[in-house]
């Protein structure tokens, strides 16, 4: 128990410091005015009436207070943007901590730039896979493109079944990629190859969102410990990783995706410590149950819960596993393998999600913020202390908050 105290204290300290440091005095002005901005389109844009909307990252311009931040970019008077890099004379507003940039197409110019590795990967997928739904699934699942690329009914099906988390680039992706690369070379060289591969993937091929940052830091710690013959302490590694993220990105203290990723991983790690000695199939349902517990209060703050995901996640994990392995092998060859297996697996995934969405119940719980924090902390504490089947008692913590 003592070896877990230092990581816990470090995490709590980082959490407390991030609360104060997350305050950004520049982002409380509702209207920052007009000026020039250099932007990079993140994901795909969409049309609404006579305007085009997209997510962007601010790279430069007349507003240094928003450099490096993401924003919603609205362009009037066009149906398309033919470059991801844009210079625009625009209006900038901040509302409830979110940045909104708007411009007319006549005030937009495009910057010639050499396509990044990610851009070339996206173009390759777009030219290779003709079915728009499968193409969107591949771009979302492997390259972290916006989930809004998917057809609306598919988005709704993932949400209704509670399987939307499977679309988020996170620990499962990095684990699969690391294992593929690890067995391409002898042990220590394989570990170094894994480290190089997940670094390229995490830092250059997918957007730097909280789940991928958390998963990447954990993977780096694990690989280094294995390289030097040490046994990784996953709980300590999770706490250290979360602490580092909050130290460098204090704004993530209020990030929905950060806490979903962190709490799901926390409950999975704690549930596997001294778990009942059963087979792999049992453990997959066991992990799914506790991952649901770790995220259910957070999801309930903004949306409904989908308890059917406890069953669906283990059932569909093998299908997603084959899809993930083949997809990464295809990516390692710059998407040069035959596309048929990826398309068939993608179609099977979409059809399965659509089928189960008609059977999946949704439940609305009324958690407040303090109830969410209290229930998750108490549940994690019980999971840490208890062993074997007694860990199921952690679920009882949430019952009073559901009534």
C-alpha positions in Angstrom: 0.0 0.0 0.0 2.9 2.4 0.8 4.2 2.3 -2.8 0.8 3.8 -4.0 0.9 6.7 -1.5 3.5 8.8 -3.4 1.7 8.6 -6.8 -1.6 9.4 -5.1 -0.2 12.4 -3.3 1.4 13.6 -6.5 -1.9 13.3 -8.4 -3.9 15.1 -5.7 -1.3 17.9 -5.5 -1.4 18.3 -9.3 -5.2 18.2 -9.2 -5.3 21.0 -6.6 -2.8 23.1 -8.5 -4.6 22.7 -11.8 -7.9 24.0 -10.3 -6.2 27.4 -9.8 -4.0 27.3 -12.9 -6.9 26.4 -15.2 -8.3 29.9 -14.8 -7.5 31.8 -18.0 -8.1 35.5 -17.6 -8.0 36.1 -21.3 -10.9 33.8 -22.0 -13.5 35.7 -19.9 -14.0 38.5 -22.4 -17.0 37.7 -24.6 -15.7 39.7 -27.6 -12.0 39.8 -28.4 -12.5 41.8 -31.6 -11.3 41.4 -35.2 -8.0 40.5 -36.6 -5.9 38.1 -38.6 -5.6 34.4 -37.6 -3.6 31.4 -38.9 -5.7 28.3 -38.5 -5.4 24.6 -39.1 -8.6 22.6 -39.8 -9.1 19.7 -37.4 -11.3 17.0 -38.9 -14.0 17.5 -41.5 -16.2 20.5 -41.9 -20.0 20.5 -42.2 -22.6 22.7 -43.8 -25.4 24.4 -41.9 -27.7 26.6 -44.0 -25.4 29.2 -45.7 -22.4 28.6 -43.5 -19.6 26.1 -43.1 -18.5 25.0 -39.7 -15.3 23.2 -38.7 -13.1 22.7 -35.7 -9.7 24.4 -35.9 -6.5 24.9 -34.0 -5.1 28.5 -33.7 -1.5 28.5 -34.9 -0.9 32.3 -34.9 -2.2 35.7 -35.6 -3.3 38.9 -33.7 -4.6 37.1 -30.6 -1.6 35.5 -28.7 -3.9 34.6 -25.8 -5.6 31.9 -27.9 -2.5 30.4 -29.6 -2.5 26.6 -29.5 -6.2 26.5 -28.5 -9.0 24.9 -30.4 -12.0 26.8 -31.6 -15.2 26.6 -33.7 -14.6 28.2 -37.1 -17.6 29.5 -39.1 -17.2 30.7 -42.7 -20.0 32.4 -44.6 -20.4 32.3 -48.4 -18.7 29.0 -49.3 -19.5 25.3 -49.6 -15.9 24.0 -49.2 -12.4 24.7 -48.0 -9.7 23.1 -50.1 -6.8 23.4 -47.7 -6.4 22.6 -44.0 -4.2 25.7 -43.4 -6.0 29.0 -43.5 -5.3 32.7 -43.0 -8.4 34.6 -42.2 -9.5 38.1 -41.1 -12.1 37.1 -38.6 -14.2 38.0 -35.5 -13.2 36.2 -32.3 -15.6 35.6 -29.4 -15.4 33.6 -26.2 -18.5 32.2 -24.7 -18.5 30.0 -21.6 -14.8 29.1 -22.1 -15.2 28.1 -25.8 -13.7 30.1 -28.6 -15.8 31.0 -31.7 -14.2 32.4 -34.9 -16.3 33.7 -37.8 -15.3 35.0 -41.2 -16.5 35.7 -44.7 -15.1 33.5 -47.5 -13.7 36.7 -49.2 -11.6 37.3 -46.1 -10.1 33.8 -46.2 -6.9 32.8 -48.0 -5.2 29.4 -48.1 -1.6 28.7 -47.1 0.5 26.4 -49.2 2.1 23.9 -47.0 3.7 20.5 -47.3 1.1 17.8 -46.3 1.8 16.2 -42.9 2.1 12.4 -42.5 -1.4 12.5 -41.0 -2.7 14.5 -44.0 -1.2 12.0 -46.4 -2.7 9.1 -44.4 -6.1 10.6 -44.6 -5.9 11.2 -48.4 -4.8 7.6 -48.8 -7.8 6.3 -46.9 -10.1 8.6 -48.8 -8.8 7.3 -52.2 -8.8 3.7 -51.1 -12.2 3.1 -49.4 -15.2 4.0 -51.5 -18.0 3.3 -49.0 -18.5 6.6 -47.1 -19.6 5.0 -43.9 -16.7 2.6 -43.8 -14.3 5.3 -44.8 -15.6 7.5 -42.0 -15.3 4.7 -39.5 -11.6 4.1 -40.5 -10.8 7.8 -40.3 -12.5 8.1 -36.9 -11.2 4.9 -35.4 -7.6 5.0 -36.5 -6.8 8.6 -37.2 -9.0 10.3 -34.6 -11.1 12.3 -37.1 -14.3 13.8 -35.7 -17.0 11.3 -35.0 -19.4 13.6 -36.8 -18.0 12.2 -40.0 -20.0 9.1 -39.4 -23.6 8.9 -40.7 -26.0 10.3 -38.1 -27.8 7.0 -37.6 -24.4 5.3 -36.9 -23.4 8.0 -34.4 -26.7 7.6 -32.7 -26.3 3.8 -32.6 -22.9 4.0 -30.9 -24.3 6.5 -28.4 -27.4 4.4 -27.6 -25.5 1.2 -27.1 -22.9 2.9 -24.9 -20.1 1.9 -27.3 -19.1 5.4 -28.3 -15.9 4.9 -26.2 -14.7 2.3 -28.7 -14.3 5.1 -31.3 -12.0 7.1 -29.1 -8.3 6.7 -29.8 -7.0 5.5 -26.5 -5.3 2.7 -24.6 -6.7 -0.1 -26.6 -5.2 1.3 -29.8 -1.8 1.9 -28.3 -1.7 -1.5 -26.7 -2.5 -3.3 -30.0 0.0 -1.2 -32.0 2.7 -1.8 -29.3 2.2 -5.5 -29.3 2.3 -5.8 -33.1 5.6 -3.9 -33.2 7.0 -5.7 -30.1 6.9 -9.1 -31.9 8.6 -7.8 -35.1 12.0 -7.9 -33.3 13.8 -9.6 -30.4 12.5 -8.6 -26.9 14.5 -5.4 -26.1 14.6 -4.2 -29.7 10.9 -5.0 -30.0 10.2 -2.7 -27.0 12.2 0.1 -28.5 10.3 -0.4 -31.8 7.0 -0.3 -29.9 8.1 2.9 -28.2 9.0 4.6 -31.5 5.8 3.4 -33.1 3.4 4.6 -30.5 5.3 7.9 -30.3 4.9 8.5 -34.0 1.2 7.5 -33.8 0.3 9.5 -30.7 2.2 12.7 -31.5 1.9 13.0 -35.3 -0.9 10.8 -36.6 -3.8 11.5 -34.2 -5.0 14.7 -32.4 -3.5 15.3 -29.0 -6.7 14.7 -26.9 -6.7 13.8 -23.2 -7.3 10.0 -23.7 -4.4 9.5 -26.1 -2.1 11.6 -23.9 -3.0 9.6 -20.9 -2.6 6.3 -22.7 0.7 7.4 -24.3 2.3 8.4 -21.0 1.2 5.1 -19.4 2.6 3.1 -22.3 5.9 5.0 -22.2 6.3 4.2 -18.4 5.3 0.6 -19.0 7.8 0.1 -21.9 10.7 1.7 -20.0 10.0 -0.5 -16.9 9.8 -3.6 -19.0 13.0 -2.6 -20.8 14.9 -2.5 -17.5 13.3 -5.7 -16.2 10.9 -4.1 -13.7 7.3 -5.1 -13.1 5.0 -2.1 -13.9 2.6 -0.9 -11.1 -0.3 0.1 -13.3 -2.1 2.1 -10.6 1.0 4.2 -9.8 1.7 4.7 -13.5 -2.0 5.9 -14.0 -1.7 8.3 -11.2 1.7 9.7 -12.3 0.4 10.0 -15.9 -2.7 11.9 -14.8 -0.6 14.2 -12.6 1.8 15.0 -15.4 -1.1 15.8 -17.7 -2.8 18.2 -15.2 0.6 19.9 -14.5 1.2 20.7 -18.2 -2.5 21.0 -19.2 -4.3 22.4 -16.2 -7.4 23.2 -18.3 -8.0 19.5 -18.5 -9.2 19.5 -14.9 -12.6 20.5 -16.4 -12.3 18.2 -19.4 -15.1 15.7 -19.8 -12.9 13.3 -22.0 -10.0 13.4 -19.5 -12.0 12.3 -16.6 -13.9 9.7 -18.6 -10.6 8.2 -19.7 -8.9 8.5 -16.3 -11.8 7.0 -14.3 -12.5 4.2 -16.7 -8.9 3.2 -16.5 -8.7 3.6 -12.8 -11.7 1.3 -12.2 -10.3 -1.3 -14.7 -6.9 -1.3 -13.0 -8.4 -1.6 -9.5 -10.9 -4.3 -10.6 -8.1 -6.5 -11.9 -6.0 -6.2 -8.7 -6.7 -9.5 -6.8 -9.7 -10.3 -9.1 -11.3 -13.7 -9.0 -9.2 -16.3 -10.7 -11.4 -17.0 -13.7 -10.9 -17.3 -17.5 -10.5 -14.6 -20.1 -14.2 -14.5 -21.0 -15.2 -13.9 -17.4 -12.6 -11.2 -17.0 -13.8 -9.4 -20.1 -17.3 -9.0 -18.6 -15.8 -8.2 -15.2 -13.7 -5.4 -16.6 -16.6 -4.1 -18.7 -18.8 -3.9 -15.6 -16.3 -1.9 -13.6 -15.4 0.4 -16.6 -19.2 1.2 -16.7 -19.2 2.0 -13.0 -16.2 4.3 -13.4 -17.8 6.3 -16.2 -21.6 6.1 -15.5 -21.8 9.1 -13.0 -19.7 11.3 -15.4 -21.8 10.4 -18.4 -25.0 11.0 -16.4 -24.0 14.6 -15.9 -24.5 15.4 -19.5 -26.3 12.5 -21.1 -28.0 9.1 -20.5 -26.4 5.8 -19.4 -26.4 2.7 -21.5 -26.0 -0.3 -19.2 -26.3 -2.7 -22.1 -22.7 -1.7 -22.9 -21.6 -4.0 -20.0 -22.6 -7.0 -22.2 -22.0 -5.5 -25.7 -18.4 -4.4 -25.0 -17.1 -7.9 -24.4 -19.3 -9.4 -27.1 -18.0 -7.0 -29.8 -14.4 -6.6 -28.6 -13.2 -9.6 -30.7 -14.7 -8.0 -33.8 -13.1 -4.7 -33.0 -9.9 -6.6 -32.2 -9.6 -8.1 -35.7 -10.5 -4.7 -37.2 -7.8 -3.0 -35.1 -5.1 -5.5 -35.9 -5.7 -5.4 -39.6 -6.1 -1.7 -39.6 -2.7 -1.1 -38.0 -1.0 -3.6 -40.2 -2.5 -1.7 -43.2 -1.4 1.6 -41.7 2.2 0.3 -41.3 2.2 -0.3 -45.0 0.7 3.2 -45.6 -2.7 1.5 -46.3 -1.3 -0.6 -49.1 -2.9 -3.9 -48.1 -6.1 -5.2 -49.8 -9.0 -3.1 -48.5 -11.5 -5.9 -48.6 -10.9 -7.3 -45.1 -11.0 -3.9 -43.5 -14.2 -3.0 -45.4 -15.9 -6.3 -44.5 -15.0 -5.9 -40.8 -16.1 -2.3 -40.8 -19.4 -3.2 -42.4 -19.9 -6.0 -39.9 -19.2 -3.6 -37.0 -21.6 -1.0 -38.3 -24.4 -3.5 -38.9 -23.9 -5.0 -35.4 -24.0 -1.7 -33.7 -27.2 -0.7 -35.6 -28.8 -4.0 -34.8 -28.0 -3.8 -31.0 -29.1 -0.2 -30.9 -32.7 -1.3 -31.3 -32.4 -3.5 -28.2 -30.3 -1.3 -26.0 -32.2 0.5 -23.1 -31.1 3.9 -22.0 -31.4 5.1 -18.4 -31.3 8.7 -17.1 -29.7 9.2 -13.7 -29.7 12.6 -12.0 -26.1 12.9 -10.6 -24.9 16.3 -9.4 -21.2 17.2 -9.7 -20.5 16.6 -6.0 -22.4 13.2 -6.1 -20.3 12.2 -9.1 -17.0 13.0 -7.3 -18.1 11.4 -4.0 -19.4 8.2 -5.5 -16.4 7.7 -7.8 -13.9 8.3 -5.0 -15.8 6.0 -2.6 -16.1 3.3 -5.2 -12.4 3.5 -6.1 -11.5 3.3 -2.4 -13.6 0.1 -1.9 -12.1 -1.5 -5.0 -8.6 -0.8 -3.7 -9.3 -2.3 -0.3 -11.3 -5.4 -1.2 -10.3 -8.6 -3.0 -12.0 -11.2 -5.2 -15.8 -11.2 -5.4 -16.0 -8.6 -2.6 -15.0 -6.0 -5.2 -18.6 -6.2 -6.5 -19.6 -4.3 -3.3 -18.2 -1.2 -4.9 -21.3 -1.1 -7.0 -23.4 -0.6 -3.9 -21.8 2.8 -3.4 -23.7 4.2 -6.4 -27.1 2.9 -5.4 -28.1 5.7 -3.0 -27.2 8.3 -5.8 -29.5 6.5 -8.3 -32.6 6.9 -6.1 
